[in-house]
């Protein structure tokens, strides 16, 4: 999965806007974080703790929770080596979480 794929996905999600901050992309639903770029091949995605645990167990090659995010409702996705469909589902889940849909 590429960052351009995430941009295309975000453009299809009602109320999500893309912006660039300090050279990195982020996607927000009316100001609330959906996902943001960490580096060229990783993004952090908003996620409930239950969903986060499920994703890490189901797709360990795709998702991780570094210590700095352990207490936060966030999960890191590896765009380069990860499962693109799982990442897409996680981003849609983040949008649903933030939008209440």
C-alpha positions as a printed Julia matrix, in Angstrom:
101×3 Matrix{Float64}:
   0.0     0.0    0.0
   1.18    3.5   -0.81
   0.41    6.86   0.77
  -1.4     7.77  -2.45
  -3.74    4.83  -1.85
  -4.54    6.23   1.6
  -5.17    9.65   0.12
  -7.62    8.11  -2.35
  -9.35    6.18   0.41
  -9.62    9.25   2.66
 -11.13   11.26  -0.2
 -14.0     8.74  -0.3
 -14.72    9.01   3.43
 -17.35   11.65   4.21
 -15.95   14.52   6.26
 -12.29   13.43   6.12
  -9.75   16.0    5.06
  -6.08   15.56   4.24
  -3.37   17.96   5.23
   0.37   18.07   5.41
   2.13   19.02   8.64
   5.93   19.19   8.84
   6.1    17.33   5.52
   3.95   14.42   6.75
   0.35   13.68   5.81
  -2.54   13.29   8.18
  -6.21   12.57   7.69
  -8.84   13.99  10.03
 -12.58   13.83  10.43
 -13.69   17.36  11.34
 -10.39   17.89  13.15
 -10.34   14.48  14.86
  -7.44   12.21  13.92
  -8.19    9.23  11.69
  -4.59    8.44  10.63
  -1.25   10.16  10.2
   2.01    9.4    8.49
   4.96    8.57  10.73
   7.54    8.06   7.97
   7.7     6.84   4.36
   6.33    3.4    5.17
   4.39    3.68   8.44
   1.18    5.33   9.56
  -0.54    5.49  12.91
  -4.28    4.81  12.89
  -6.87    5.65  15.53
  -8.33    2.44  16.95
 -10.31    1.24  19.93
  -8.29   -0.95  22.28
 -10.37   -4.02  21.36
  -9.89   -3.48  17.63
  -6.21   -2.79  18.14
  -5.71   -6.06  20.0
  -7.61   -7.97  17.31
  -5.57   -6.39  14.49
  -2.2    -7.11  16.14
  -3.17  -10.75  16.77
  -4.65  -11.23  13.29
  -2.05   -9.33  11.24
   1.24   -9.24  13.2
   3.22   -8.52  10.02
   1.07   -5.45   9.38
   0.28   -3.89  12.77
   2.22   -3.11  15.92
   1.87   -1.04  19.06
   5.17    0.61  19.97
   5.57    1.52  23.62
   4.9     5.21  22.98
   1.39    4.32  21.76
   0.6     1.62  24.35
  -1.68    3.85  26.45
  -3.31    5.49  23.44
  -6.06    4.31  21.13
  -3.64    4.01  18.21
  -1.99    1.31  16.13
   0.95    1.5   13.71
   0.62   -0.01  10.23
   3.51   -1.03   7.98
   2.52    0.14   4.5
   5.44   -1.5    2.74
   5.14   -5.04   4.14
   1.6    -5.08   5.49
  -1.73   -6.39   4.28
  -3.29   -3.56   2.25
  -6.88   -4.73   2.8
  -6.37   -4.89   6.58
  -4.89   -1.39   6.6
  -7.8    -0.08   4.54
 -10.27   -1.72   6.95
  -8.44   -0.2    9.94
  -8.59    3.29   8.41
 -12.31    2.89   7.69
 -12.75    1.69  11.27
 -10.95    4.79  12.52
 -13.27    6.99  10.47
 -16.28    5.15  11.89
 -14.91    5.56  15.42
 -14.35    9.29  14.98
 -17.57    9.99  13.08
 -19.84    7.81  15.21
 -21.06    5.99  12.1
